[in-house]
Amino acid sequence: MEPQGDAQLSWSTRFGTLVAGGALGAVLAPIPAMMRVRSGGEHGASLWLSWAALAALTLGPALVLVMVFRAARFGLRGGPGGPWVRTGGLFIWLALVLGFDVFFGAALRATTHHHALAGVTFAFFTLASTGVSALAARRMALALGDRSVIAQRIFAVFAVLAFVGLLGLSVVRVGRGLGTSLPSSYGVALVDAAALLLACLFAAQPIFTRARFLAFVGPPLALAVAVAGVSALRKPDVHAMVPAYAPDHAMVLDLFRR
């Protein structure tokens, strides 16, 4: 029996699994930040409180990204071509977004010394590049839809290799920064952004979309993440940890201060 398509699921099931996916992405995405917190000497209860705070700050962006990834998968599935084209379209989209962000971030780091302004500029550029890259990836997928299976496989393999190569390049750049001095705000932001993308891509997989039980546990889980995070942020040491170890999350925290 074939798995039930997304279009056949009820609105409540789609909403519940979306919220569950966002909560899952929010819990997984802060792992690199937590490694930095742990390397800074935090252990035990304070480490878990820091994780709760970062997960709560990630919840909103994670919900949006899971929704975007699910819509992108549905849109690519609606076009011509088989699974090779859909896989290639998804990874070429991720590669384009990552490529734009890597090179723009490098230019921004070389020309801008105001960290707050650079962070806001980088965030808006990432949002714009995500949309433009999605359109370009869909055009490529549509162009490959009526080509041979061999051409579609080459496209998919090239897209995966391009994404892995750019991801490796970004890790090398961050590693050089870690080896010479304190991690730059751009390097840390890039690592956290990549972790968020990968966590939300994982949380947007069909196995979670079609799991009906997640429709019931998703909203309570997201609420628990939010409540635990807000409670943790009330502690001064946890509140001070965010800008010190997680600049991306600090920008979200600043939005609630205004």
C-alpha positions as CSV (number, residue, x, y, z in Angstrom):
1,M,0.0,0.0,0.0
2,E,1.4,3.4,-0.9
3,P,1.7,6.1,1.7
4,Q,-1.0,8.6,2.0
5,G,-0.3,11.8,0.1
6,D,-0.1,15.1,1.8
7,A,-3.1,16.4,-0.1
8,Q,-5.3,13.6,1.3
9,L,-4.5,14.5,4.9
10,S,-6.9,16.7,6.9
11,W,-6.0,20.3,7.7
12,S,-5.7,19.5,11.4
13,T,-3.3,16.7,10.7
14,R,-1.1,18.9,8.4
15,F,-1.1,21.7,11.0
16,G,-0.3,19.4,13.9
17,T,2.5,17.6,12.1
18,L,3.9,21.0,11.0
19,V,4.0,22.2,14.6
20,A,5.6,18.9,15.6
21,G,8.2,19.3,12.9
22,G,9.0,22.9,13.9
23,A,9.4,21.7,17.5
24,L,11.7,18.9,16.5
25,G,13.8,21.3,14.3
26,A,14.0,23.8,17.2
27,V,15.3,21.1,19.6
28,L,17.9,19.7,17.1
29,A,19.2,23.0,15.6
30,P,20.9,24.4,18.7
31,I,23.3,21.4,19.0
32,P,26.3,23.3,17.6
33,A,25.6,26.2,20.0
34,M,25.3,23.8,22.9
35,M,28.7,22.4,22.0
36,R,30.1,25.9,22.3
37,V,28.3,26.4,25.6
38,R,29.7,23.2,27.0
39,S,33.2,24.1,25.8
40,G,32.8,27.3,27.8
41,G,32.5,25.3,31.0
42,E,28.7,25.0,31.4
43,H,27.6,21.5,32.7
44,G,24.6,19.9,34.4
45,A,21.4,21.8,34.9
46,S,22.7,25.1,33.5
47,L,23.6,23.3,30.2
48,W,20.0,21.9,29.9
49,L,18.5,25.3,30.7
50,S,20.6,26.8,28.0
51,W,19.4,24.2,25.5
52,A,15.8,25.0,26.5
53,A,16.4,28.7,26.0
54,L,18.0,28.3,22.6
55,A,15.3,25.8,21.5
56,A,12.6,28.3,22.4
57,L,14.3,31.1,20.5
58,T,14.6,28.8,17.5
59,L,11.0,27.7,17.5
60,G,9.6,30.5,15.3
61,P,12.2,30.3,12.5
62,A,12.0,26.5,12.6
63,L,8.3,26.5,12.1
64,V,8.7,28.8,9.1
65,L,11.5,26.7,7.6
66,V,9.7,23.4,8.0
67,M,6.7,24.9,6.3
68,V,8.9,26.2,3.4
69,F,10.6,22.8,3.0
70,R,7.3,21.0,2.9
71,A,5.9,23.4,0.4
72,A,9.0,23.1,-1.7
73,R,8.8,19.3,-1.7
74,F,5.1,19.5,-2.7
75,G,5.9,22.0,-5.4
76,L,8.7,20.0,-6.9
77,R,6.6,16.8,-6.7
78,G,3.9,18.6,-8.7
79,G,6.3,19.3,-11.6
80,P,7.5,16.8,-14.3
81,G,10.2,14.3,-13.5
82,G,10.7,11.5,-11.1
83,P,12.5,11.3,-7.7
84,W,15.9,12.1,-9.2
85,V,14.7,15.5,-10.4
86,R,13.0,16.2,-7.1
87,T,16.1,15.3,-5.2
88,G,18.3,17.4,-7.5
89,G,15.9,20.3,-7.3
90,L,16.0,20.2,-3.5
91,F,19.8,20.0,-3.2
92,I,20.5,22.6,-5.9
93,W,18.2,24.9,-4.0
94,L,20.1,24.3,-0.7
95,A,23.5,24.6,-2.6
96,L,22.4,28.0,-4.1
97,V,21.3,29.3,-0.7
98,L,24.5,28.2,1.0
99,G,26.7,29.4,-1.8
100,F,25.1,32.9,-1.8
101,D,25.4,33.1,2.0
102,V,29.0,31.9,2.1
103,F,30.3,34.4,-0.4
104,F,28.1,37.3,0.7
105,G,29.1,36.6,4.3
106,A,32.7,36.7,3.4
107,A,32.3,40.0,1.6
108,L,30.3,41.3,4.5
109,R,32.9,40.3,7.0
110,A,35.7,42.0,5.1
111,T,33.8,45.3,4.6
112,T,31.6,45.7,7.7
113,H,32.8,46.0,11.3
114,H,29.4,46.8,12.9
115,H,28.3,43.3,14.1
116,A,24.7,44.2,14.7
117,L,24.3,45.8,11.3
118,A,26.1,42.9,9.6
119,G,23.8,40.4,11.3
120,V,20.6,42.1,10.2
121,T,22.0,42.6,6.7
122,F,23.0,38.9,6.5
123,A,19.6,37.8,7.8
124,F,17.7,39.8,5.1
125,F,20.0,38.7,2.4
126,T,19.5,35.0,3.4
127,L,15.7,35.5,3.3
128,A,16.0,37.0,-0.2
129,S,18.4,34.5,-1.5
130,T,16.2,31.6,-0.3
131,G,13.3,32.8,-2.4
132,V,15.4,33.5,-5.5
133,S,17.2,30.2,-5.2
134,A,13.9,28.4,-4.9
135,L,12.7,29.9,-8.1
136,A,15.9,29.0,-9.9
137,A,15.9,25.4,-8.6
138,R,12.3,24.9,-9.7
139,R,13.2,26.2,-13.2
140,M,16.1,23.7,-13.4
141,A,13.9,20.9,-12.2
142,L,11.3,21.7,-14.8
143,A,13.9,21.9,-17.5
144,L,15.2,18.4,-16.6
145,G,11.7,16.9,-16.3
146,D,11.5,15.6,-19.9
147,R,15.2,14.6,-20.2
148,S,16.6,11.0,-19.9
149,V,16.9,9.2,-16.6
150,I,20.7,9.4,-17.0
151,A,20.6,13.2,-17.3
152,Q,18.3,13.4,-14.3
153,R,20.7,11.2,-12.2
154,I,23.6,13.4,-13.2
155,F,21.7,16.5,-12.2
156,A,20.8,14.9,-8.8
157,V,24.4,13.8,-8.1
158,F,25.8,17.2,-9.1
159,A,23.4,19.0,-6.9
160,V,24.2,16.8,-3.9
161,L,28.0,17.1,-4.5
162,A,27.6,20.9,-4.9
163,F,25.8,21.2,-1.6
164,V,28.3,18.9,0.3
165,G,31.2,20.8,-1.2
166,L,29.9,24.2,-0.2
167,L,29.0,22.9,3.2
168,G,32.6,21.6,3.6
169,L,34.0,24.9,2.4
170,S,32.0,26.8,5.0
171,V,33.1,24.4,7.7
172,V,36.8,24.9,6.6
173,R,36.4,28.7,6.8
174,V,34.9,28.5,10.2
175,G,37.6,26.1,11.3
176,R,40.3,28.5,10.2
177,G,38.7,31.2,12.3
178,L,38.5,28.9,15.3
179,G,42.2,28.0,14.9
180,T,43.4,31.6,14.9
181,S,41.2,33.5,17.3
182,L,37.8,33.6,18.8
183,P,35.1,32.5,16.4
184,S,33.9,35.4,14.3
185,S,30.2,36.3,14.6
186,Y,29.8,35.5,10.9
187,G,31.4,32.0,11.2
188,V,29.3,31.1,14.2
189,A,26.2,32.5,12.5
190,L,26.9,30.4,9.4
191,V,27.3,27.2,11.4
192,D,24.1,27.8,13.4
193,A,22.2,28.7,10.2
194,A,23.4,25.5,8.5
195,A,22.4,23.5,11.5
196,L,18.9,25.1,11.5
197,L,18.5,24.3,7.7
198,L,19.6,20.7,8.1
199,A,17.4,20.1,11.3
200,C,14.4,21.6,9.6
201,L,15.0,19.7,6.4
202,F,15.1,16.5,8.5
203,A,11.9,17.5,10.4
204,A,10.1,18.2,7.1
205,Q,10.5,14.6,5.8
206,P,7.3,12.7,4.8
207,I,7.7,10.2,7.6
208,F,6.9,13.1,10.0
209,T,4.3,14.7,7.8
210,R,2.2,11.5,7.6
211,A,2.6,10.4,11.2
212,R,-0.9,11.1,12.6
213,F,0.1,10.8,16.2
214,L,2.4,13.8,15.8
215,A,-0.7,15.8,14.9
216,F,-1.8,15.3,18.6
217,V,1.5,15.7,20.3
218,G,2.9,18.5,18.1
219,P,1.1,21.5,19.6
220,P,1.7,20.4,23.2
221,L,5.3,19.7,22.5
222,A,5.8,23.1,20.9
223,L,4.1,24.8,23.9
224,A,6.4,22.8,26.3
225,V,9.4,24.0,24.3
226,A,8.3,27.6,24.5
227,V,7.3,27.5,28.2
228,A,10.6,25.8,29.2
229,G,12.6,28.3,27.2
230,V,10.9,31.4,28.6
231,S,11.4,30.1,32.1
232,A,15.0,29.4,31.4
233,L,15.6,32.9,30.0
234,R,14.4,34.4,33.3
235,K,17.6,33.2,34.9
236,P,20.3,35.9,34.5
237,D,23.1,33.5,33.7
238,V,21.2,31.8,30.9
239,H,20.0,35.2,29.6
240,A,23.7,36.3,29.4
241,M,24.7,33.1,27.7
242,V,22.7,33.8,24.5
243,P,24.7,36.7,23.1
244,A,28.0,35.2,24.2
245,Y,27.6,31.8,22.4
246,A,24.7,32.2,20.0
247,P,24.6,35.5,18.0
248,D,21.8,34.2,15.7
249,H,19.6,33.5,18.7
250,A,20.6,36.8,20.3
251,M,19.0,38.6,17.3
252,V,15.7,36.8,18.0
253,L,16.0,37.6,21.7
254,D,16.5,41.3,20.8
255,L,13.2,41.4,18.9
256,F,11.4,40.7,22.2
257,R,13.2,43.4,24.1
258,R,11.9,46.2,21.8
